[in-house]
Every structure is written in structure tokens, then in C-alpha cells.
Amino acid sequence: MYFAALLARTEDGWEASDTELDDVETLADLVDLARENAVEDDTVVALIEQEDAWFAVVRVDGEDDPRVYVSNAAVAARSSYGAMLVDELTGREEDGSDDLDALDLDGTEEGEPEPEEDDEDGEAAGEVVPHGPLGDAELLADLGVSAKELLALESDALSDIADSLGCSEILEAVR
């Protein structure tokens, strides 16, 4: 079960909205959604959590590139929204193909792909997803959450982040 919320900074503080991720298939979709909720191109922070297993923070400042942090990349990579973020951060191709695959150099007949074997983390052989945090741990430093604090968060992380931003009541209202 996912929980996602957008926190949009305004002149008067923060506004929160519960966010449906049904139409979000890529980081670009999430960024577009965040920008739609921005007030005068100010900062929007997207918070995503999956049952205390992992959380992610995506920060969008106007037209700047988004900044992303995932608390546990290996665990997040096993879920659809987490995998979307981990793939973006690691540069993994979503379709798993590259130019060498198109040349049929893998030794299979008639270009049939070899089946990929999964390891115990559900990762395809040869793909490296780091265990632990991944991304920009400094993305909230100027808003009151240092990298050290962000890296130390575990369960109920989104509430702790909202508390540091001064909008815990606002976030709880949309939970």
C-alpha cells in the first residue's frame, strides 16, 4: 500500500494534497504533477511511502531538474513506483535493451533473448541496485532537514520530514 502526498510551498507556509499515482508511470509524470500543484513556480516536495518499507522524496523547484532521494533502493526497486525512481537514479534502461542486444551478439538462435535470472532481491542478473539510500540526501537541507537527519529516518519518516518542514498537521490532514 502506497501513500503519496504533494507539499507545495506558498507565501503562507505549505499546502498539502493527497496524491493519486495511478497515472504516474515515469519520473517525468511525477514532476509534471508536482509542477501543476506548484504555487508560482515555488518548491513542491513529493513524498512517497510504502508501508514503512521505504520512502522517497522528490523535490521540484520551478523548471529545475528534479532532485530525488530513496531511503532503501534495493527494497524500493521491488515495487513499481520505487523501481521507477531507482531506475532514474541508476540510469537503468526500463526496457532492458541496448544497442548490443539489437546486434544479436548474445549467442542465442534467431535473436531470442536469454532468460534473465533473478537473485534473492528480485533483481535481474547483472543489474546492480545498491542496498540502502540512493540519491540526493541534501535535497531538503535548506528547508530544515539535513542529509544526516534524512539518512537516519526509518519508520514514520514522512511525518518526521513534515514536522521538520513545519507542516506535520497539514500532512496528517491528507493521510
C-alpha positions in Angstrom: 0.0 0.0 0.0 1.4 3.4 -1.0 0.9 6.8 0.5 1.8 9.8 -1.6 1.4 13.5 -0.9 2.5 16.7 -2.5 3.7 19.6 -0.3 3.6 22.9 -2.2 5.4 25.9 -0.6 3.5 29.1 -0.5 4.0 32.6 1.0 2.0 31.5 4.0 3.7 28.1 4.5 2.9 24.8 3.0 -0.2 23.3 1.3 -0.6 19.5 1.2 -2.6 17.4 -1.2 -3.1 13.6 -1.2 -1.8 12.4 -4.5 -3.1 9.5 -6.7 -0.2 7.9 -8.5 -2.4 5.8 -10.9 -1.4 7.9 -13.9 2.3 8.3 -12.9 4.5 5.9 -14.9 7.7 7.9 -15.1 9.6 10.4 -13.0 8.6 13.0 -15.7 4.9 12.3 -15.0 5.5 12.8 -11.2 7.4 16.0 -11.9 4.6 17.3 -14.2 2.1 16.5 -11.4 4.2 18.4 -8.9 4.6 21.4 -11.2 0.8 21.5 -11.7 0.4 21.8 -7.9 3.1 24.5 -7.5 2.2 27.9 -6.4 4.0 30.5 -8.6 6.8 28.0 -9.5 7.8 27.6 -5.9 9.1 24.4 -4.4 7.0 21.3 -4.4 8.0 18.2 -2.4 6.5 14.9 -3.4 6.6 12.3 -0.6 6.0 8.6 -1.3 6.0 5.8 1.2 5.3 2.1 1.0 4.2 0.6 4.4 7.4 1.7 6.3 9.5 -0.4 3.9 10.9 2.6 2.0 10.2 6.2 1.4 11.1 8.6 -1.3 11.3 12.4 -1.6 11.2 14.2 -5.0 11.8 17.9 -4.9 10.8 20.1 -7.8 11.9 23.8 -7.9 10.2 25.6 -10.8 11.8 24.4 -14.1 15.0 23.0 -12.5 15.7 19.3 -12.8 14.0 17.3 -10.0 16.1 16.1 -7.1 15.3 12.6 -5.8 16.1 10.6 -2.7 15.1 7.0 -2.0 15.6 5.5 1.5 16.3 1.9 0.5 17.0 1.4 -3.2 17.0 -2.4 -3.1 13.7 -2.7 -1.4 12.1 0.1 -3.4 13.3 -1.5 -6.7 10.8 -4.3 -6.0 7.8 -2.0 -6.2 6.5 -0.2 -9.3 6.9 3.4 -8.1 10.2 2.6 -6.3 11.6 0.9 -9.4 10.6 4.0 -11.4 12.7 6.2 -9.1 15.6 3.8 -8.7 15.8 3.2 -12.5 16.0 7.0 -12.9 18.7 7.4 -10.3 20.8 4.5 -11.5 20.3 5.1 -15.2 19.0 1.6 -15.8 17.1 1.2 -19.0 13.4 0.4 -18.4 13.1 -1.9 -21.4 16.4 -3.6 -20.5 17.7 -3.5 -24.1 20.7 -1.7 -25.5 22.4 -1.4 -28.9 24.5 -4.6 -28.4 21.3 -6.6 -27.8 20.0 -5.4 -31.2 23.1 -6.9 -32.9 22.2 -10.5 -31.7 25.7 -11.0 -30.1 24.3 -12.9 -27.2 24.7 -16.3 -28.9 21.0 -17.2 -29.0 19.3 -18.6 -32.1 17.3 -16.1 -34.2 17.8 -13.3 -31.7 15.8 -15.0 -28.9 16.8 -13.3 -25.7 18.2 -15.4 -22.9 16.0 -15.6 -19.9 17.2 -13.4 -17.1 17.7 -15.0 -13.7 16.6 -13.1 -10.6 18.7 -13.1 -7.4 17.2 -13.1 -3.9 16.4 -9.4 -4.1 14.4 -9.9 -7.3 16.9 -8.1 -9.4 17.8 -9.4 -12.8 21.3 -10.8 -13.1 23.9 -8.2 -13.9 21.8 -5.2 -12.6 23.2 -3.5 -9.6 20.8 -1.8 -7.2 22.6 -0.5 -4.1 21.3 -1.6 -0.7 20.4 1.4 1.4 19.9 5.0 0.5 20.2 6.4 -3.1 20.0 9.9 -4.5 20.5 13.4 -3.2 20.4 13.3 0.6 20.9 17.1 0.7 17.7 17.9 -1.2 15.9 19.2 1.9 18.9 20.7 3.7 17.9 24.3 3.0 14.4 23.5 4.3 15.5 22.2 7.6 16.2 18.5 7.1 19.9 17.8 6.9 21.4 14.9 5.0 22.4 13.3 8.3 18.8 13.6 9.6 17.3 12.3 6.3 19.7 9.3 6.2 18.7 8.4 9.8 14.9 8.3 9.2 13.2 5.0 9.4 9.6 4.3 10.2 7.2 7.2 10.1 9.7 9.1 8.1 7.2 11.3 6.2 5.8 12.6 9.5 9.3 13.4 10.7 10.0 15.3 7.4 6.8 17.2 7.6 7.5 18.1 11.2 10.9 19.5 10.2 9.3 21.5 7.4 6.7 22.8 9.9 3.7 21.2 8.2 3.0 18.0 10.1 -0.6 18.9 10.8 -1.2 19.7 7.1 0.3 16.4 6.0 -1.7 14.4 8.6 -4.9 16.1 7.4 -4.4 14.4 3.9 -3.4 11.0 5.3 
